[in-house]
């Protein structure tokens, strides 16, 4: 099966991870049996990416699909339950968690990785798996082929601000580029920076934005007559933190993953339907606000809030523009023109310069997933991550500056997961 231009552009070198922690003991044999039942019901999950990374091939070999480990110790001895309860993990705790899930590898798994499914596809897979654990029967996915061409519904409205469409597309093409040669140079530059000690390492962690902070900003936006969503405000918080953490960049690159599934003429459950869209930020970085004893805290807070609302409006404008038929068609043609030999990559910049990319799964109820009836069968901690396939990881490459967002346990705040410079995390921690 051939991949679509979207799979070829951004997804064929990536892999997704989801982690859930439960306050109960689970039977490993029961978990594996449910997994095997899922593979039998959804044979597409057994598919592997071909060597050319231009499509997938079916496979009946399930060896190595399931890996598990039993640790004879309570969870509190392995990870900080206090941080997990707060829906946060600092860099050191996150490293401990990654070590727990470090499994062996095989040449087959490295050369032929599983086919990536994005947030919605990943959620459907986990939801089906937990349904099997509850003793339910899931609907089989039979002969579901990913279309190798993106076809949109006929638009009801054709009105578009072509200046905004052009500005959004220009911002994306300036911050993201295509081509194998550029990818090789980009990878070598990063590898050399690491080897020579010039690379400024990022910190991988999880952070919680309280619902009260989002409520305050949302109420202030309503008072000013601004129509922005709660997630627009979270994006604005990330962008404002980047502006203050990297004042030497004019401005720092920030983008988001847009899911165009709603616009498709034909829906496929496990298809990747997302592409990268860069946000045109204000030309000049915001001047950091320095607090001292003479400052009026309320006035400073209002000034910061106003800056955030301006950025939230930029985010909302970008989202509304990318939904227009003209913009969808422009991005579709750009992806189709890439072909299999012009994969996406960040534009050539210094390895220490960030390309902040935000992917949201806030519409998905991760904390509602359960395998039984009691509260202990629901996760008390959940996180997601995106990384490079193992083949690139072995030569020292990794994904950075990619932030995944989701709703928190209560459904009012947001959780951020990813790898950023310490300065960026520090600015985010001021919220």
C-alpha positions as semicolon CSV with decimal commas, in nm:
position;residue;x (nm);y (nm);z (nm)
1;X;0,000;0,000;0,000
2;X;0,143;0,338;-0,102
3;X;0,157;0,621;0,147
4;X;-0,018;0,950;0,085
5;X;0,186;1,266;0,037
6;X;0,117;1,353;0,403
7;X;0,265;1,023;0,526
8;X;0,569;1,067;0,304
9;X;0,625;1,429;0,404
10;X;0,626;1,411;0,782
11;X;0,530;1,075;0,925
12;X;0,739;0,798;0,775
13;X;1,040;0,867;1,000
14;X;0,841;0,921;1,321
15;X;0,695;0,702;1,591
16;X;0,437;0,782;1,860
17;X;0,432;0,675;2,224
18;X;0,159;0,684;2,486
19;X;0,215;0,609;2,854
20;X;-0,049;0,537;3,119
21;X;-0,001;0,475;3,491
22;X;-0,268;0,295;3,695
23;X;-0,291;0,253;4,070
24;X;-0,350;-0,120;4,053
25;X;-0,172;-0,440;3,954
26;X;-0,227;-0,578;3,605
27;X;-0,190;-0,934;3,482
28;X;0,080;-0,940;3,208
29;X;-0,066;-1,253;3,045
30;X;-0,410;-1,090;3,028
31;X;-0,259;-0,777;2,876
32;X;-0,074;-0,976;2,609
33;X;-0,381;-1,182;2,521
34;X;-0,585;-0,864;2,472
35;X;-0,307;-0,728;2,252
36;X;-0,307;-1,038;2,031
37;X;-0,686;-1,016;1,998
38;X;-0,647;-0,656;1,886
39;X;-0,396;-0,756;1,616
40;X;-0,634;-1,025;1,490
41;X;-0,926;-0,781;1,476
42;X;-0,724;-0,499;1,318
43;X;-0,467;-0,664;1,087
44;X;-0,348;-0,323;0,962
45;X;-0,166;-0,285;1,296
46;X;0,065;-0,567;1,187
47;X;0,175;-0,375;0,877
48;X;0,535;-0,259;0,845
49;X;0,695;0,029;0,657
50;X;0,891;-0,083;0,351
51;X;1,262;-0,016;0,304
52;X;1,198;0,277;0,069
53;X;0,964;0,435;0,329
54;X;0,711;0,497;0,050
55;X;0,445;0,256;0,168
56;X;0,361;-0,038;0,391
57;X;0,344;-0,410;0,344
58;X;0,117;-0,652;0,532
59;X;0,276;-0,897;0,774
60;X;0,150;-1,201;0,961
61;X;0,460;-1,212;1,178
62;X;0,375;-1,067;1,520
63;X;0,706;-1,155;1,686
64;X;0,843;-0,856;1,870
65;X;0,516;-0,663;1,859
66;X;0,455;-0,727;2,230
67;X;0,720;-0,642;2,487
68;X;0,669;-0,627;2,862
69;X;0,863;-0,608;3,186
70;X;0,765;-0,689;3,544
71;X;0,947;-0,489;3,812
72;X;0,932;-0,637;4,161
73;X;0,894;-0,302;4,338
74;X;0,616;-0,055;4,415
75;X;0,571;0,227;4,165
76;X;0,678;0,491;4,421
77;X;1,026;0,334;4,425
78;X;1,055;0,380;4,049
79;X;0,909;0,725;3,992
80;X;0,789;1,027;4,188
81;X;0,421;0,973;4,261
82;X;0,399;1,329;4,396
83;X;0,494;1,467;4,055
84;X;0,266;1,224;3,873
85;X;-0,024;1,327;4,096
86;X;0,042;1,689;3,995
87;X;0,051;1,569;3,630
88;X;0,410;1,683;3,596
89;X;0,749;1,515;3,558
90;X;1,080;1,703;3,569
91;X;1,369;1,607;3,343
92;X;1,533;1,364;3,588
93;X;1,208;1,181;3,663
94;X;1,126;1,165;3,295
95;X;1,465;1,005;3,228
96;X;1,394;0,744;3,498
97;X;1,062;0,670;3,335
98;X;1,220;0,627;2,992
99;X;1,472;0,383;3,141
100;X;1,188;0,164;3,268
101;X;1,058;0,125;2,913
102;X;1,388;0,065;2,741
103;X;1,349;-0,268;2,559
104;X;1,571;-0,465;2,327
105;X;1,558;-0,430;1,952
106;X;1,592;-0,649;1,646
107;X;1,723;-0,578;1,297
108;X;1,374;-0,639;1,159
109;X;1,211;-0,383;1,389
110;X;1,477;-0,125;1,299
111;X;1,455;-0,172;0,922
112;X;1,079;-0,230;0,909
113;X;0,914;-0,018;1,180
114;X;0,538;-0,016;1,242
115;X;0,322;0,223;1,042
116;X;0,267;0,544;1,237
117;X;-0,083;0,643;1,344
118;X;-0,128;0,999;1,466
119;X;-0,314;1,119;1,777
120;X;-0,663;1,018;1,671
121;X;-0,547;0,685;1,531
122;X;-0,344;0,620;1,847
123;X;-0,645;0,700;2,065
124;X;-0,868;0,463;1,863
125;X;-0,613;0,185;1,904
126;X;-0,584;0,231;2,281
127;X;-0,961;0,270;2,321
128;X;-1,013;-0,059;2,135
129;X;-0,746;-0,227;2,349
130;X;-0,907;-0,116;2,677
131;X;-1,247;-0,229;2,544
132;X;-1,102;-0,578;2,494
133;X;-0,969;-0,570;2,851
134;X;-1,324;-0,490;2,968
135;X;-1,444;-0,804;2,792
136;X;-1,611;-0,623;2,504
137;X;-1,600;-0,718;2,137
138;X;-1,455;-0,456;1,904
139;X;-1,561;-0,398;1,547
140;X;-1,303;-0,537;1,304
141;X;-1,125;-0,309;1,060
142;X;-1,125;-0,509;0,739
143;X;-0,956;-0,406;0,413
144;X;-0,923;-0,044;0,521
145;X;-0,683;0,111;0,275
146;X;-0,525;0,450;0,328
147;X;-0,600;0,657;0,016
148;X;-0,273;0,758;-0,148
149;X;-0,429;1,086;-0,260
150;X;-0,588;1,355;-0,045
151;X;-0,935;1,450;-0,172
152;X;-1,137;1,720;0,005
153;X;-1,512;1,768;0,017
154;X;-1,664;2,020;-0,221
155;X;-1,655;2,349;-0,026
156;X;-1,982;2,518;0,067
157;X;-1,813;2,858;0,077
158;X;-1,532;2,980;-0,145
159;X;-1,459;3,313;0,023
160;X;-1,096;3,346;0,130
161;X;-0,854;3,618;0,229
162;X;-0,580;3,535;-0,019
163;X;-0,336;3,772;0,150
164;X;-0,369;3,576;0,476
165;X;-0,346;3,245;0,287
166;X;-0,027;3,359;0,115
167;X;0,124;3,489;0,440
168;X;0,052;3,159;0,618
169;X;0,199;2,952;0,335
170;X;0,504;3,179;0,311
171;X;0,566;3,148;0,686
172;X;0,550;2,769;0,659
173;X;0,784;2,747;0,360
174;X;1,034;2,981;0,530
175;X;1,051;2,773;0,847
176;X;1,020;2,426;0,688
177;X;1,192;2,293;0,379
178;X;1,210;1,973;0,172
179;X;1,472;1,757;0,007
180;X;1,704;1,470;0,094
181;X;2,025;1,672;0,058
182;X;1,903;1,931;0,306
183;X;1,793;1,654;0,543
184;X;2,138;1,493;0,530
185;X;2,312;1,828;0,591
186;X;2,068;1,907;0,871
187;X;2,132;1,567;1,037
188;X;2,512;1,596;1,001
189;X;2,508;1,948;1,145
190;X;2,319;1,827;1,451
191;X;2,541;1,521;1,490
192;X;2,861;1,730;1,468
193;X;2,725;1,983;1,717
194;X;2,664;1,699;1,963
195;X;3,002;1,537;1,897
196;X;3,194;1,862;1,951
197;X;3,004;1,966;2,262
198;X;2,856;2,274;2,092
199;X;2,504;2,137;2,114
200;X;2,277;2,288;2,376
201;X;2,076;1,999;2,512
202;X;1,703;2,017;2,559
203;X;1,517;1,891;2,866
204;X;1,243;1,633;2,816
205;X;0,967;1,667;3,071
206;X;0,594;1,707;3,140
207;X;0,435;2,028;3,269
208;X;0,085;2,116;3,387
209;X;-0,095;2,443;3,308
210;X;-0,369;2,486;3,572
211;X;-0,726;2,535;3,459
212;X;-0,749;2,849;3,674
213;X;-0,477;3,018;3,465
214;X;-0,658;2,935;3,142
215;X;-0,991;3,047;3,295
216;X;-0,845;3,389;3,382
217;X;-0,715;3,444;3,031
218;X;-1,033;3,314;2,869
219;X;-1,247;3,549;3,079
220;X;-1,022;3,844;2,994
221;X;-1,048;3,759;2,623
222;X;-1,429;3,751;2,652
223;X;-1,425;4,092;2,822
224;X;-1,228;4,232;2,527
225;X;-1,460;4,068;2,273
226;X;-1,193;3,828;2,141
227;X;-1,316;3,495;2,006
228;X;-1,032;3,259;2,098
229;X;-1,044;2,903;2,228
230;X;-0,884;2,774;2,544
231;X;-0,625;2,589;2,338
232;X;-0,547;2,908;2,144
233;X;-0,450;3,053;2,481
234;X;-0,226;2,754;2,558
235;X;-0,057;2,801;2,220
236;X;-0,014;3,169;2,304
237;X;0,146;3,078;2,638
238;X;0,396;2,853;2,455
239;X;0,466;3,125;2,196
240;X;0,507;3,400;2,459
241;X;0,748;3,178;2,653
242;X;0,948;3,124;2,332
243;X;0,961;3,498;2,262
244;X;1,099;3,564;2,610
245;X;1,333;3,263;2,617
246;X;1,489;3,341;2,276
247;X;1,501;3,724;2,250
248;X;1,789;3,699;1,999
249;X;1,560;3,535;1,739
250;X;1,337;3,760;1,530
251;X;1,096;3,594;1,600
252;X;1,146;3,228;1,700
253;X;0,984;2,969;1,473
254;X;0,660;2,823;1,605
255;X;0,417;2,596;1,423
256;X;0,130;2,360;1,492
257;X;-0,002;2,033;1,352
258;X;-0,335;2,084;1,176
259;X;-0,567;1,785;1,137
260;X;-0,769;1,824;0,817
261;X;-0,976;1,506;0,870
262;X;-1,303;1,700;0,887
263;X;-1,244;1,831;0,533
264;X;-1,183;1,490;0,370
265;X;-1,425;1,349;0,116
266;X;-1,367;0,997;0,256
267;X;-1,284;0,915;0,618
268;X;-1,043;0,638;0,713
269;X;-1,006;0,549;1,081
270;X;-0,631;0,501;1,100
271;X;-0,511;0,740;0,832
272;X;-0,267;1,023;0,904
273;X;-0,446;1,347;0,819
274;X;-0,222;1,622;0,952
275;X;0,033;1,868;0,823
276;X;0,256;2,139;0,966
277;X;0,145;2,503;0,966
278;X;0,374;2,785;1,085
279;X;0,224;3,084;1,265
280;X;0,332;3,432;1,150
281;X;0,427;3,591;1,481
282;X;0,478;3,966;1,538
283;X;0,796;4,088;1,370
284;X;0,958;4,207;1,693
285;X;0,993;3,984;2,000
286;X;0,807;4,091;2,309
287;X;1,025;4,269;2,563
288;X;1,049;4,054;2,877
289;X;0,877;4,198;3,180
290;X;1,120;4,243;3,471
291;X;0,957;4,249;3,811
292;X;1,090;4,467;4,093
293;X;0,955;4,597;4,421
294;X;0,818;4,915;4,262
295;X;0,602;4,734;4,007
296;X;0,228;4,711;4,049
297;X;0,166;4,336;4,027
298;X;-0,185;4,382;3,890
299;X;-0,068;4,613;3,611
300;X;0,217;4,379;3,520
301;X;-0,024;4,085;3,505
302;X;-0,262;4,281;3,281
303;X;0,024;4,374;3,047
304;X;0,135;4,011;3,021
305;X;-0,224;3,899;2,965
306;X;-0,270;4,153;2,685
307;X;0,043;4,026;2,511
308;X;-0,085;3,670;2,541
309;X;-0,422;3,769;2,395
310;X;-0,250;3,928;2,094
311;X;-0,064;3,602;2,033
312;X;-0,384;3,400;2,086
313;X;-0,548;3,613;1,815
314;X;-0,255;3,529;1,583
315;X;-0,312;3,159;1,653
316;X;-0,688;3,190;1,590
317;X;-0,627;3,374;1,260
318;X;-0,388;3,098;1,148
319;X;-0,636;2,821;1,236
320;X;-0,924;2,994;1,057
321;X;-0,708;3,061;0,752
322;X;-0,578;2,706;0,719
323;X;-0,938;2,579;0,720
324;X;-1,031;2,775;0,407
325;X;-1,061;2,577;0,079
326;X;-0,795;2,792;-0,088
327;X;-0,542;2,723;0,189
328;X;-0,623;2,351;0,206
329;X;-0,573;2,320;-0,169
330;X;-0,245;2,515;-0,155
331;X;-0,104;2,288;0,116
332;X;-0,230;1,974;-0,062
333;X;-0,054;2,070;-0,385
334;X;0,265;2,155;-0,195
335;X;0,268;1,812;-0,029
336;X;0,194;1,627;-0,352
337;X;0,479;1,813;-0,523
338;X;0,726;1,680;-0,266
339;X;0,703;1,323;-0,387
340;X;0,878;1,038;-0,205
341;X;1,226;1,189;-0,240
342;X;1,164;1,533;-0,089
343;X;1,079;1,473;0,278
344;X;0,997;1,756;0,515
345;X;1,250;1,901;0,758
346;X;1,305;2,220;0,958
347;X;1,474;2,494;0,757
348;X;1,851;2,500;0,800
349;X;1,921;2,690;1,119
350;X;2,173;2,647;1,395
351;X;2,103;2,325;1,593
352;X;2,058;2,535;1,907
353;X;1,784;2,743;1,745
354;X;1,441;2,597;1,827
355;X;1,165;2,500;1,584
356;X;0,880;2,485;1,835
357;X;0,604;2,260;1,704
358;X;0,275;2,204;1,890
359;X;0,050;1,903;1,840
360;X;-0,282;1,895;2,025
361;X;-0,487;1,598;2,137
362;X;-0,694;1,807;2,378
363;X;-1,015;1,694;2,210
364;X;-0,945;1,331;2,307
365;X;-1,050;1,206;2,656
366;X;-0,730;1,020;2,746
367;X;-0,816;1,009;3,116
368;X;-1,154;0,848;3,040
369;X;-0,990;0,533;2,904
370;X;-1,050;0,245;3,144
371;X;-1,038;-0,134;3,153
372;X;-1,295;-0,185;3,431
373;X;-1,550;-0,019;3,653
374;X;-1,352;0,116;3,950
375;X;-1,146;0,436;3,972
376;X;-0,827;0,230;3,986
377;X;-0,897;0,114;3,628
378;X;-0,864;0,470;3,500
379;X;-0,519;0,627;3,450
380;X;-0,399;0,867;3,715
381;X;-0,118;0,976;3,483
382;X;-0,105;0,984;3,103
383;X;0,147;1,126;2,859
384;X;0,226;1,119;2,489
385;X;0,547;1,161;2,292
386;X;0,676;1,174;1,935
387;X;1,019;1,046;1,840
388;X;1,227;0,937;1,543
389;X;1,225;0,574;1,437
390;X;1,496;0,360;1,597
391;X;1,714;0,366;1,285
392;X;1,779;0,739;1,329
393;X;1,800;0,713;1,705
394;X;2,097;0,477;1,678
395;X;2,308;0,747;1,511
396;X;2,228;1,002;1,780
397;X;1,940;1,193;1,622
398;X;1,620;1,273;1,808
399;X;1,311;1,493;1,794
400;X;1,323;1,817;1,993
401;X;1,112;2,131;2,031
402;X;0,796;1,924;1,970
403;X;0,527;1,983;2,233
404;X;0,220;1,762;2,267
405;X;-0,077;1,904;2,454
406;X;-0,375;1,731;2,612
407;X;-0,648;1,807;2,863
408;X;-0,558;1,736;3,224
409;X;-0,731;1,491;3,456
410;X;-1,003;1,740;3,548
411;X;-1,062;1,852;3,189
412;X;-1,002;2,223;3,258
413;X;-0,626;2,263;3,248
414;X;-0,369;2,132;3,001
415;X;-0,064;1,908;3,012
416;X;0,245;1,973;2,800
417;X;0,487;1,696;2,703
418;X;0,804;1,734;2,504
419;X;1,165;1,846;2,480
420;X;1,259;2,214;2,506
421;X;1,551;2,427;2,618
422;X;1,562;2,486;2,993
423;X;1,497;2,859;2,936
424;X;1,174;2,781;2,752
425;X;1,053;2,549;3,030
426;X;1,144;2,816;3,287
427;X;0,929;3,076;3,109
428;X;0,641;2,828;3,086
429;X;0,676;2,763;3,459
430;X;0,589;3,128;3,529
431;X;0,225;3,069;3,425
